[in-house]
Amino acid sequence: MNMTQYIDRARKMSDEPTYKLIYFNARGRAEHIRYIFAYTGIEYTDERIPEEFWPEYKDCKREESIFTFIVQLSAMPYKKLPVLEIDGKPVAQSNAVARYLARKYDLMGKDEWDAMICDELVDTLGDLKQDICYYRMEENPEKKEARKNQLLNETIPFYLTKFDQIIGKNKGYIIPTTTTWADFVFAAALENFEYMFGAPALDKYPAFRALKKRIHRISAISDWLIRRPFTNS
């Protein structure tokens, strides 16, 4: 890096907003955002709220003297997490946040078509995540088992077969030969799927798994995987 490039990079870094990502101590809906921060090297505060205290936090019942941090209701636009504060201004919805960061740090692909394909696949993955959410929220044991069987035998194979074909055709990428924010979404999702259903349940989708391995081999991501807090989800 020559002196001009060094000065340009330093100037750009000095102009960066202040970021604070607020979520639980979990991967969940925030891990792909953490991947983006790790990959780009952008500094941020990774604020993790104890999940058992979330009802009190969102209603502003916790005092600053009790905890080292305080989450104000003003930072929770819809009383849901994750939230990204950008120079103190809160933004909700994990994929809205991820898209913002992707546009800002050149992770949308090379053109509008690539950006649309990223959106298409991420939103379709969201449909699958919603079905999984219904399964996880089901309290009736018999209905929960029925939902699990439907997921493993019908829903997941339908979606993951489609995804696996696309990723395989693109040699381990969502968009051929270029890493995009969608790659991080899918890598984080597969990590969660493997935790919920067991790694063998996804053995039929080698391209999907290859994408996750490729992302995890990126030095900035592998460093994040080593230093991130341990969580079960």
VOPAGU-2260 file (C-alpha; in pm, 1 decimal, decimal comma):
REM VOPAGU-2260
SITE   aa  ch    i         X         Y         Z
SITE  MET   A    0       0,0       0,0       0,0
SITE  ASN   A    1     149,9     334,1    -104,9
SITE  MET   A    2     117,5     656,0      94,3
SITE  THR   A    3    -177,0     786,3    -109,1
SITE  GLN   A    4    -370,5     463,0     -59,6
SITE  TYR   A    5    -288,2     465,7     310,3
SITE  ILE   A    6    -413,7     823,5     348,0
SITE  ASP   A    7    -731,5     746,2     151,6
SITE  ARG   A    8    -801,6     440,7     366,4
SITE  ALA   A    9    -735,9     632,1     688,5
SITE  ARG   A   10    -967,5     911,5     575,1
SITE  LYS   A   11   -1241,5     663,6     488,4
SITE  MET   A   12   -1208,9     485,2     822,1
SITE  SER   A   13   -1223,7     816,8    1009,4
SITE  ASP   A   14   -1552,1     896,0     832,9
SITE  GLU   A   15   -1718,4     569,0     935,6
SITE  PRO   A   16   -2034,0     591,7    1144,8
SITE  THR   A   17   -2043,6     452,5    1496,2
SITE  TYR   A   18   -2221,6     117,1    1495,2
SITE  LYS   A   19   -2382,8     -70,4    1781,4
SITE  LEU   A   20   -2551,7    -404,7    1710,8
SITE  ILE   A   21   -2804,5    -499,4    1978,5
SITE  TYR   A   22   -2919,3    -860,5    2003,5
SITE  PHE   A   23   -2926,3   -1155,4    2240,0
SITE  ASN   A   24   -2625,1   -1373,2    2319,8
SITE  ALA   A   25   -2713,8   -1591,9    2023,0
SITE  ARG   A   26   -2642,5   -1626,2    1652,5
SITE  GLY   A   27   -3006,7   -1622,7    1549,1
SITE  ARG   A   28   -3110,2   -1328,8    1333,0
SITE  ALA   A   29   -2791,4   -1129,7    1385,8
SITE  GLU   A   30   -2502,6   -1358,2    1294,8
SITE  HIS   A   31   -2492,9   -1268,8     925,8
SITE  ILE   A   32   -2462,0    -902,7    1030,0
SITE  ARG   A   33   -2169,4    -993,9    1254,4
SITE  TYR   A   34   -2015,7   -1180,9     959,1
SITE  ILE   A   35   -2039,3    -864,4     749,0
SITE  PHE   A   36   -1868,5    -658,9    1017,3
SITE  ALA   A   37   -1596,8    -922,6    1055,3
SITE  TYR   A   38   -1541,4    -949,6     679,3
SITE  THR   A   39   -1520,5    -574,5     621,6
SITE  GLY   A   40   -1315,1    -507,0     932,2
SITE  ILE   A   41   -1552,2    -229,6    1036,9
SITE  GLU   A   42   -1554,1    -166,1    1410,3
SITE  TYR   A   43   -1880,4    -198,4    1599,8
SITE  THR   A   44   -2013,5    -266,8    1947,2
SITE  ASP   A   45   -2159,8    -615,6    1979,6
SITE  GLU   A   46   -2417,0    -556,9    2253,5
SITE  ARG   A   47   -2572,3    -877,6    2387,1
SITE  ILE   A   48   -2878,7    -865,5    2609,9
SITE  PRO   A   49   -2947,6   -1154,5    2849,3
SITE  GLU   A   50   -3255,6   -1309,7    2692,7
SITE  GLU   A   51   -3429,0   -1366,4    3024,5
SITE  PHE   A   52   -3424,5    -990,6    3088,2
SITE  TRP   A   53   -3549,0    -887,5    2744,2
SITE  PRO   A   54   -3912,7    -820,8    2849,4
SITE  GLU   A   55   -3784,9    -574,8    3110,2
SITE  TYR   A   56   -3534,9    -412,5    2875,3
SITE  LYS   A   57   -3782,1    -343,5    2598,7
SITE  ASP   A   58   -4016,7    -180,4    2850,5
SITE  CYS   A   59   -3735,5      23,3    3011,1
SITE  LYS   A   60   -3759,3    -135,5    3354,0
SITE  ARG   A   61   -3386,6    -196,5    3402,3
SITE  GLU   A   62   -3165,7      67,2    3558,5
SITE  GLU   A   63   -2818,3     159,6    3437,0
SITE  SER   A   64   -2673,5      98,8    3781,9
SITE  ILE   A   65   -2764,6    -271,2    3761,5
SITE  PHE   A   66   -2593,2    -343,0    3428,9
SITE  THR   A   67   -2293,3    -212,1    3242,0
SITE  PHE   A   68   -2520,5    -114,3    2955,0
SITE  ILE   A   69   -2872,3      18,1    2916,7
SITE  VAL   A   70   -3109,1     -26,4    2627,7
SITE  GLN   A   71   -3365,8     249,3    2597,2
SITE  LEU   A   72   -3708,0     197,1    2447,6
SITE  SER   A   73   -3618,8     461,6    2188,7
SITE  ALA   A   74   -3357,2     216,9    2055,5
SITE  MET   A   75   -3623,6     -50,0    2004,4
SITE  PRO   A   76   -3845,3      90,2    1726,1
SITE  TYR   A   77   -4071,7    -217,2    1717,7
SITE  LYS   A   78   -3970,9    -382,6    2046,2
SITE  LYS   A   79   -3787,4    -650,7    1850,5
SITE  LEU   A   80   -3424,6    -744,4    1795,3
SITE  PRO   A   81   -3181,1    -717,7    1631,6
SITE  VAL   A   82   -3138,9    -343,1    1609,8
SITE  LEU   A   83   -2841,0    -160,6    1463,7
SITE  GLU   A   84   -2768,1     185,2    1598,4
SITE  ILE   A   85   -2594,5     401,6    1337,5
SITE  ASP   A   86   -2453,2     711,2    1504,8
SITE  GLY   A   87   -2716,7     655,5    1771,2
SITE  LYS   A   88   -3007,7     619,4    1527,8
SITE  PRO   A   89   -3181,4     280,9    1560,5
SITE  VAL   A   90   -3275,5      64,2    1263,1
SITE  ALA   A   91   -3467,4    -262,4    1298,2
SITE  GLN   A   92   -3505,6    -569,3    1073,0
SITE  SER   A   93   -3196,0    -782,5    1026,1
SITE  ASN   A   94   -3206,5    -800,6     647,4
SITE  ALA   A   95   -3269,3    -427,0     610,2
SITE  VAL   A   96   -2956,7    -375,6     820,7
SITE  ALA   A   97   -2759,6    -631,6     620,5
SITE  ARG   A   98   -2863,9    -474,8     288,8
SITE  TYR   A   99   -2761,2    -130,9     412,5
SITE  LEU   A  100   -2417,4    -259,4     509,7
SITE  ALA   A  101   -2388,6    -455,5     184,8
SITE  ARG   A  102   -2458,4    -145,7     -23,7
SITE  LYS   A  103   -2218,3      61,9     181,1
SITE  TYR   A  104   -1934,2    -191,2     170,8
SITE  ASP   A  105   -1975,8    -333,1    -179,6
SITE  LEU   A  106   -2129,6    -671,3    -102,0
SITE  MET   A  107   -2429,5    -651,6    -338,1
SITE  GLY   A  108   -2267,2    -806,5    -645,2
SITE  LYS   A  109   -2155,0    -630,9    -959,8
SITE  ASP   A  110   -2487,7    -487,7   -1078,2
SITE  GLU   A  111   -2859,9    -453,8   -1008,3
SITE  TRP   A  112   -2930,9    -803,5   -1137,9
SITE  ASP   A  113   -2689,6    -955,4    -887,5
SITE  ALA   A  114   -2847,7    -747,3    -611,9
SITE  MET   A  115   -3192,9    -873,0    -709,6
SITE  ILE   A  116   -3079,6   -1237,7    -708,0
SITE  CYS   A  117   -2934,3   -1187,4    -360,0
SITE  ASP   A  118   -3266,5   -1045,3    -245,7
SITE  GLU   A  119   -3462,6   -1325,0    -411,4
SITE  LEU   A  120   -3265,6   -1602,3    -244,3
SITE  VAL   A  121   -3242,5   -1435,3      96,2
SITE  ASP   A  122   -3616,1   -1366,6      99,5
SITE  THR   A  123   -3690,4   -1723,9      -9,5
SITE  LEU   A  124   -3465,4   -1851,6     267,0
SITE  GLY   A  125   -3673,0   -1630,8     496,1
SITE  ASP   A  126   -3982,5   -1831,7     399,6
SITE  LEU   A  127   -3807,5   -2147,9     515,1
SITE  LYS   A  128   -3694,1   -1979,8     836,2
SITE  GLN   A  129   -4053,6   -1881,8     908,0
SITE  ASP   A  130   -4167,7   -2242,6     877,1
SITE  ILE   A  131   -3888,6   -2345,7    1113,5
SITE  CYS   A  132   -3995,1   -2072,2    1354,5
SITE  TYR   A  133   -4347,6   -2216,2    1364,9
SITE  TYR   A  134   -4196,3   -2553,4    1454,9
SITE  ARG   A  135   -3982,0   -2409,8    1732,8
SITE  MET   A  136   -4272,9   -2214,5    1882,4
SITE  GLU   A  137   -4511,5   -2509,8    1886,0
SITE  GLU   A  138   -4578,3   -2615,8    2245,3
SITE  ASN   A  139   -4798,3   -2919,1    2187,0
SITE  PRO   A  140   -4558,9   -3220,4    2176,9
SITE  GLU   A  141   -4758,5   -3414,2    1918,0
SITE  LYS   A  142   -4802,9   -3114,2    1689,9
SITE  LYS   A  143   -4436,8   -3024,7    1731,6
SITE  GLU   A  144   -4328,8   -3371,7    1624,8
SITE  ALA   A  145   -4564,2   -3354,2    1326,0
SITE  ARG   A  146   -4417,2   -3017,0    1225,2
SITE  LYS   A  147   -4065,7   -3156,5    1259,4
SITE  ASN   A  148   -4146,9   -3452,6    1036,3
SITE  GLN   A  149   -4299,1   -3225,1     774,6
SITE  LEU   A  150   -3995,3   -2997,8     787,1
SITE  LEU   A  151   -3743,5   -3279,7     751,9
SITE  ASN   A  152   -3935,8   -3477,9     491,5
SITE  GLU   A  153   -4098,9   -3206,7     280,1
SITE  THR   A  154   -4025,5   -2840,3     351,5
SITE  ILE   A  155   -3649,6   -2846,8     404,6
SITE  PRO   A  156   -3579,6   -3086,5     113,7
SITE  PHE   A  157   -3786,5   -2867,7    -120,1
SITE  TYR   A  158   -3602,0   -2546,2     -37,2
SITE  LEU   A  159   -3254,1   -2685,1      20,2
SITE  THR   A  160   -3258,6   -2885,3    -303,0
SITE  LYS   A  161   -3330,7   -2562,7    -490,7
SITE  PHE   A  162   -3060,9   -2373,3    -303,4
SITE  ASP   A  163   -2809,7   -2654,6    -344,4
SITE  GLN   A  164   -2861,3   -2659,9    -720,8
SITE  ILE   A  165   -2807,5   -2284,4    -748,9
SITE  ILE   A  166   -2501,9   -2281,0    -524,3
SITE  GLY   A  167   -2355,9   -2585,9    -698,8
SITE  LYS   A  168   -2401,0   -2424,6   -1039,8
SITE  ASN   A  169   -2225,3   -2113,0    -909,1
SITE  LYS   A  170   -1936,9   -2317,7    -762,7
SITE  GLY   A  171   -2004,4   -2240,0    -397,9
SITE  TYR   A  172   -2136,6   -1886,9    -431,9
SITE  ILE   A  173   -2478,3   -1722,5    -441,1
SITE  ILE   A  174   -2346,2   -1493,6    -715,6
SITE  PRO   A  175   -2073,0   -1656,6    -929,2
SITE  THR   A  176   -1714,9   -1585,5    -816,1
SITE  THR   A  177   -1796,9   -1294,8    -585,6
SITE  THR   A  178   -1872,7   -1291,3    -214,3
SITE  THR   A  179   -2195,9   -1111,0    -129,6
SITE  TRP   A  180   -2398,5   -1048,0     180,4
SITE  ALA   A  181   -2625,8   -1334,1      74,1
SITE  ASP   A  182   -2336,3   -1579,1     120,1
SITE  PHE   A  183   -2313,1   -1471,6     483,1
SITE  VAL   A  184   -2689,2   -1511,7     530,7
SITE  PHE   A  185   -2679,1   -1866,8     396,1
SITE  ALA   A  186   -2365,0   -1966,5     587,5
SITE  ALA   A  187   -2514,4   -1846,0     916,0
SITE  ALA   A  188   -2845,9   -2016,4     838,8
SITE  LEU   A  189   -2682,7   -2352,4     770,3
SITE  GLU   A  190   -2495,9   -2328,3    1098,2
SITE  ASN   A  191   -2828,9   -2284,6    1276,4
SITE  PHE   A  192   -2998,7   -2562,2    1077,5
SITE  GLU   A  193   -2721,8   -2805,6    1170,5
SITE  TYR   A  194   -2762,1   -2716,3    1536,1
SITE  MET   A  195   -3140,4   -2766,9    1529,2
SITE  PHE   A  196   -3164,4   -3083,1    1320,6
SITE  GLY   A  197   -2815,2   -3232,8    1335,5
SITE  ALA   A  198   -2548,3   -3216,8    1066,9
SITE  PRO   A  199   -2643,9   -3553,7     908,1
SITE  ALA   A  200   -2988,6   -3414,9     821,6
SITE  LEU   A  201   -2817,9   -3187,1     569,1
SITE  ASP   A  202   -2577,4   -3437,2     412,9
SITE  LYS   A  203   -2780,2   -3436,6      90,4
SITE  TYR   A  204   -2686,7   -3074,9      20,4
SITE  PRO   A  205   -2310,1   -3071,4     -39,8
SITE  ALA   A  206   -2301,5   -2741,9    -229,7
SITE  PHE   A  207   -2484,0   -2562,4      50,9
SITE  ARG   A  208   -2236,0   -2704,5     299,4
SITE  ALA   A  209   -1944,0   -2613,7      71,1
SITE  LEU   A  210   -2061,3   -2252,0      74,0
SITE  LYS   A  211   -2052,3   -2249,7     452,9
SITE  LYS   A  212   -1704,0   -2402,2     455,2
SITE  ARG   A  213   -1581,0   -2145,5     202,0
SITE  ILE   A  214   -1714,5   -1858,8     412,0
SITE  HIS   A  215   -1566,9   -2006,5     729,8
SITE  ARG   A  216   -1225,4   -2035,5     561,1
SITE  ILE   A  217   -1210,0   -1660,3     495,0
SITE  SER   A  218    -945,3   -1540,9     740,6
SITE  ALA   A  219   -1154,4   -1257,5     886,2
SITE  ILE   A  220   -1449,2   -1493,0     937,2
SITE  SER   A  221   -1241,5   -1776,7    1081,5
SITE  ASP   A  222   -1093,8   -1527,1    1327,3
SITE  TRP   A  223   -1445,5   -1421,4    1425,4
SITE  LEU   A  224   -1552,7   -1783,0    1475,2
SITE  ILE   A  225   -1264,5   -1831,6    1717,8
SITE  ARG   A  226   -1325,6   -1521,0    1926,3
SITE  ARG   A  227   -1704,6   -1491,3    1923,7
SITE  PRO   A  228   -1887,8   -1577,7    2248,1
SITE  PHE   A  229   -2007,8   -1935,9    2276,9
SITE  THR   A  230   -2379,8   -1981,0    2213,6
SITE  ASN   A  231   -2613,3   -2273,6    2147,6
SITE  SER   A  232   -2821,9   -2095,9    1886,5
